[in-house]
Amino acid sequence: MNYLVMPLTKINKNQGMALLYAMLLVSIVLTVSLSLLNITYKQIVLTAISRESQIAHFAALSALDCVIFTDRFFRDPNNKRNDNLDNPFGVFTFDIFSNPPSMTLIVGNPSPTFTCGNAGNEINATEVRAKIDGAIGSADGVFSRYDMIGLGLNGACATVEVRKIRSGDYDNFGEGDSIDDRGKMMIAALGYNTCDTTSSRLVERRVRTRSR
C-alpha cells in the first residue's frame, strides 16, 4: 500500500505582521488627515465670520456717519447750535440771551425719510417708529428709529436709533455717569452683513456715539 507523504511546512510566526503594520500606518495617516481637515475647516469658518463681521461694522459706521451728516445739514447756517424746523431727529433751539442759556426741543412733523451720499452711492433711511416726545431712560427728549439700506451700504443693512436729550442724564447710553446730557444727541447704529434677517450667516455689529 502506497501512502502519500506531505512535506512538512514550517510555520512562520511573523506571518500577517506586514498587514498589521500597514493597517496601523493607514490609521495614523487617516487620524492626522482628519485632524488637519478639522483645523482647516474651523479656520475657514473663522475667516468667513471675520469677513462678515467687517461688513456689518462698515454698515454700522456708514449709518452713524449718515445720521451725523444729516443732523449737521439741517442746522441753521446762521447759528449752528440751532436746527432748522425740518430736522428729522427733532429741533434744538437755544436762547443765548438767557442766563444760563435755555434750550427747547421741538418734535414737529419733519419728513420720515432722508438720504445720504451722492448718486450711485446713496444711503436711504426710513423711519420705522414714530417720534416720542417724553421720557428716555432717566432723561427727557425725542426718540426716533430708522431702517437704512442703499448702495452706500454695499448690500448690507443698518438700523439707527437717535435720541435727542432735552434734559436729564441718559444713563442707558453711557457708563452710568451722572453727567447732564442736556443738548446732546445719542446715536446707536446696528450694522448687518445682510438684509436677510433669517439668514444663518447674519452678523450684527453695534457702534454708539454722542454728537453735538
QUISULGI-V553449 format. One record per run of one state. SS is the DSSP state (~ for helix, > for strand, _ for the rest). FROM is the first residue (numbers start at 1). LEN is the number of residues. If there is no record, write none. Layout:
# QUISULGI-V553449
<<SS;FROM;LEN> <SS;FROM;LEN>>
This chain:
# QUISULGI-V553449
<<_;1;16> <~;17;57> <_;74;1> <>;75;2> <_;77;2> <>;79;5> <_;84;7> <>;91;5> <_;96;6> <>;102;5> <_;107;6> <>;113;4> <_;117;6> <>;123;14> <_;137;2> <>;139;11> <_;150;1> <~;151;3> <_;154;3> <>;157;12> <_;169;16> <>;185;8> <_;193;11> <>;204;8> <_;212;1>>
